[in-house]
Amino acid sequence: MQIDHGNAAAHRASPPALDDDVADDRAGRKPRQRLTLLLAALGFFLITLDILIVTIALTSIARDLGGTTASLQWVIDAYTVLFAALLLLAGNLSERFGAKRAFGVGITVFLVTSIACAVAPSIGVLIAARALQGAGAALMLPASMALIREAFPGGRERARALGVWAVGGAVATALGPVLGGALTTLDWRLVFAINLPVCIMMLLLLRTVASSPARPEPFDWAGQFVWLIASTALVFGLIEGGSDGFGSPVVVASLGVALLGIVGFLVIQARSAHPMMPLDLFRSSGMRIALAVGFAFMVSNFGTVFVLSLFLQQQLRLPPLLAGLVFLPSALFAVVGNIVSGTVANRFGVRVPIVAGLFLMVVGLVGTVATAHLGSPIWVGVFACFTAAGGSVAMPPVTSVVLASVPASRAGTASAVFNTFRQLGGAVAIAVFGALLTGSTGFVAGLQLSLVVAAALILLTAIASVFIRPADGSS
């Protein structure tokens, strides 16, 4: 038998032709990826927006619906409590029923409860609707990250996608205070009605997303119940402790229930055949560092916006709309930071943007502490840009480390654990910083001490992030 070496050499020199089906699949993959990314980013936008946009409307809500200062606080906190308490459950639902289905249910719940908020006849109904809205947000968040994990299996493309996804939160941060002030000028109910066209657009986009794999397994009902009690008690205790003092009997009892519940939850997870939070998630050093960074970031992010908003309005007497505009440049820096973060991570590895971004946050926090006594909104805005830029560069690769630490089938649970740590960081910041602001040392001293605490936490996690291995975040 003779072999045609010329044809064989030519065959080796030219790449093999793609099968028609494979070529068609690759041609259609990019548009589906973009639509999935747009959908996930819109979800993150909506979740973040509804934490920030309502704050400006509280005075108008009180004028129309009445209610005490505490009840107005719960208009914000009811959303936060259910959001944090249900994230782990939402992550499990995302894996067991598929991220696409869980995301669709979350959008629907968010849509219906936004309507309920917009037409609420009393403060009690509004608080109840806000709590259910937080449940819808909890369903969406881990599912949105899981959809990105499914659509972008490669580590490099996923790093860029997560940067774009995070832009949704940065845009919401920029628009939230300003949009809230503008809509409240017309009617505070528009603050909730604005969600409706976004939810409808997301439901239409969801039809273009490929079906998500489901992993039907028995539910860890005991773990779900104990975690719901423990996390709700913890967040409730932290919030009430910030206003009533941590020596209050109700706060002590709540935090005691939370401590017992967390211990019981960990025991259940260690013994369960199908745990809702598999403890082997924490074996990865990258995962442990990422959880610490997420917690510290939210202490800084939520805590800084909280104390500086009060500083601008109560100490410097700026109206709400102008106070919101002070943060607008920093939000624009955050948008840019999120976009370039993936490119930096792909060029230098995830460790460089994480460490550099966290150190940039420390510069912003220390600068704010040093200039707070001047009472200048300009310096507040300048150093907020450092903090926002640093956080936006650091957080997408941190999220990439979380998703790379687990197989795709566990993306929902891993993202839920990560975001639970983040939400707890935000709750701790508001509770502790609120107590420091009202302490005997005075408002400015309390603000400075709060930001020193945030800077110290960020600095510690920046040092820990130096030990992230190059392989973390790329799979």
TACOR-V310048 format. One record per backbone hydrogen bond with DSSP energy under -0.5 kcal/mol. NH is the residue of the N-H (numbers start at 1). CO is the residue of the C=O. Records with the same first field share a line. If there is no record, write none. Layout:
# TACOR-V310048
NH->CO  CO
This chain:
# TACOR-V310048
5->3
8->4
9->5
10->6
11->7
12->8
13->9
14->10
23->19
24->20
25->21
26->22
27->23
28->24
29->25
30->26
32->28
33->29
34->30
35->31
36->32
37->33
38->34
39->35
40->36
41->37
42->38
43->39
44->40
45->41
46->42
47->43
48->44
49->45
50->46
51->48
52->48
53->49
55->52
56->52
57->54
58->54  55
61->57
62->58
63->59
64->60
65->61
66->61  62
72->68
73->69
74->70
75->71  72
76->72  73
77->73
78->74
80->76
81->77
82->78
83->79
84->80
85->81
86->82
87->83  84
90->86
91->87
92->88
93->89
94->90
95->91
96->92
97->93
98->94
102->98
103->99
104->100
105->101
106->102
107->103
108->104
109->105
110->106
111->107
112->108
113->109
114->110
115->111
116->112
117->113
118->114
119->115
120->117
123->65
126->122
127->123
128->124
129->125
130->126
131->127
132->128
133->129
134->130
135->131
136->132
137->133
138->134
139->135
140->136
141->137
142->138
143->139
144->140
145->141
146->142
147->143
148->144
149->145
150->146
151->147
152->148
158->154
159->155
160->156
161->157
162->158
163->159
164->160
165->161
166->162
167->163  164
168->164  165
169->165
170->166
171->167
172->168
173->169
174->170
175->171
176->172
177->173
178->174
179->175
180->176
181->177
182->178
183->179
184->180
185->181
186->182  183
187->183
190->187
191->188
192->189
193->189
194->190
195->192
196->193
198->194
199->195
200->196
201->197
202->198
203->199
204->200
205->201
206->202
207->203  204
208->205
209->206
215->95
221->219
224->220
225->221
226->222
227->223
228->224
229->225
230->226
231->227
232->228
233->229
234->230
235->231
236->232
237->233
238->234
239->235
240->236
241->237
242->238
243->239
244->240
245->240  241
248->245
252->248
253->249
254->250
255->251
256->252
257->253
258->254
259->255
260->256
261->257
262->258
263->259
264->260
265->261
266->262
267->263
268->264
269->265
270->266
271->267
272->268
275->272
281->278
282->279
283->280
284->281
288->284
289->285
290->286
291->287
292->288
293->289
294->290
295->291
296->292
297->293
298->294
299->295
300->296
301->297
302->298
303->298  299
304->300
305->301
306->302
307->303
308->304
309->305
310->306
311->307
312->308
313->309
314->310
315->310  311
316->311
318->312
323->319
324->320
325->321
326->322
327->323  324
328->325
329->325
331->327
332->328
333->329
334->330
335->331
336->332
337->333
338->334
339->335
340->336
341->337
342->338
344->340
345->341
346->342
347->343
348->344
349->345
353->349
354->350
355->351
356->352
357->353
358->354
359->355
360->356
361->357
362->358
363->359
364->360
365->361
366->362
367->363
368->364
369->365
370->366
371->367
372->368
374->371
375->372
376->371
377->375
380->376
381->377
382->378
383->379
384->380
385->381  382
386->382
387->383
388->384
389->385
390->386
391->387
392->388
393->389
394->390
395->391
396->392
397->393
398->394
399->395
400->396
401->397
402->398
403->399
404->400
405->401  402
406->403
410->407
411->408
414->410
415->411
416->412
417->413
418->414
419->415
420->416
421->417
422->418
423->419
424->420
425->421
426->422
427->423
428->424
429->425
430->426
431->427
432->428
433->429
434->430
435->431
436->432
437->433
438->434
439->436
442->439
446->442
447->443
448->444
449->445
450->446
451->447
452->448
453->449
454->450
455->451
456->452
457->453
458->454
459->455
460->456
461->457
462->458
463->459
464->460
465->461
466->462  463
467->464
468->465
472->469
474->471
